[in-house]
Amino acid sequence: MKACRFAIAVVACACAMGCATRGTTTDVTIASPSRMTEEPAVLAVPTGNVSGTLLLPAAGYPVPVVLIVAGSGPTDRNGNTPALPGANNSLKMLADGLASRGIASLRYDKRGIAASRNAATKEEDIRFNHFIEDAGAWVRKLRADPRFSTITVAGHSEGSAIAMVAANEADADGYVSLAGAGRTAREILTEQLSAQLPPPVFAQAVEAMKQLEQGQRPDSFPPMLTALFRPSVQPYLISWFAVNPVRNISKLDIPVLIVQGTTDLQINERDARALAAAKPEAKLVIIEGMNHVLKHASGPIGEQLKSYSDSTIVVVPRLTDEVAGFVRDLRRVRDTALGIDKLKHFLFAGYVESVGFAGMRALGAGRNASFAVAVGGVAVLSVAKEMRDRRTHGLFSFADLVWDALGAGAAYLILSRTPR
């Protein structure tokens, strides 16, 4: 069991970064219900084509769409990896579940993976930033498609860090972290290796990772960790170690949903809470009994292993419900910055203040008292509305409050010039 755990923790999470030279899994296709439509999707990148699957619901357009970014190493668009036998199809199941709820999705094989293997370069030329650039390009491609209203980027495991930066750089409307790390890759590997390696070997590994974190290539490392620290993958590790999820999530100015399972043996609840602490407006959802591949499983890795390779075990229903609810509540960033949504805030605040003032005057209150009650009512309703938005989809908009204040100010100027 210890060797099996080590394989998942290290091989699946790190040493398979040189994915261009690895085997690939079969793109498993499960017959979709008639209400869903699958379309092939292709993104041209400098090194070739990245292939994906666009899953469309039978709904009137435009519909929300979710870009699903897979996890580490050779994990394909469906959530499967050649590092383990069988197929879990977790990401495909998530896409199917979203489609059944009227939400489109696009999932894809990263460069060098499965159908995108021809888009790989030499292993020594692969960088973590390439995956971020590709995810951002997918967002822009989806934005240009009139069939879609809002665009959410959802990343699983290592894909969480990719999606996080891409969502910010490509102006997505929302971001979802699924079992995403709240620590740097170096910190996670240090924790995983400390439990698996003899102290002398672990000390050598720590020194090698320290050099990589400083942007240097280690000149020596434990022979038993050649798969992890081989020279051709070191440039990738340097670029990966530079990514700080806590710092990056704090930069997001869009609604954020963070989902974590309690039985995840690779990423734990501490990671999710670290992300939430860095982004207090985010909605944090902890799902009891959900493991790293988004399925109900508990116990040590030996007891959970079946869920990593069995496509008959479904993803946790609550996961799909939470993601779908978050996506449906999103408002399009570009449409709401100075658009109809802000006008509604302006007019509604003015209307509430006018009605409140008139009501107080009708009750015999003085002008000053009437203004105080009316303005106070607008303030309470405005803040209450934003607090509700924060609870439901992770966004407390100070811009909305500004437009509420402008509407209230305009109403005050008009009312103050009326004789009654």
ABEGO torsion letter per residue (X at the ends): XAAAAAAAAAAAAAAAABAAABBBBBBBBBBBBAABBBBBBBBBBAAEBBBBBBBBBBBBOBBBBBBBBBBBEABBAAGBBAABBEBAGAAAAAAAAAAAAGBBBBBBBBBGBEAAAAABBBAAABBAAAAAAAAAAAAAAAAABAABABBBBBBBEAAAAAAAAAAAAAGBABBBBBGBBABBAAAAAAAAAAAABBAAAAAAAAAAAAAAAAGBBBABBBAAAAAAABAAAAAAAAAAAABBAAAAAAABABBBBBBBBAABAABBAAAAAAAAAABAABBBBBBBGBBAAGBBBBEBAAAAAAAAABAABBBBAAAAAAAAAAAAABBBAAAAAABAAAAAAAAAAAAAAAAAAAAAAAAGBBAAAAAAAAAAAAAAAAAAAAAAAAAAAGBBBAAAAAAAAAAAAAAAAAAAABAX
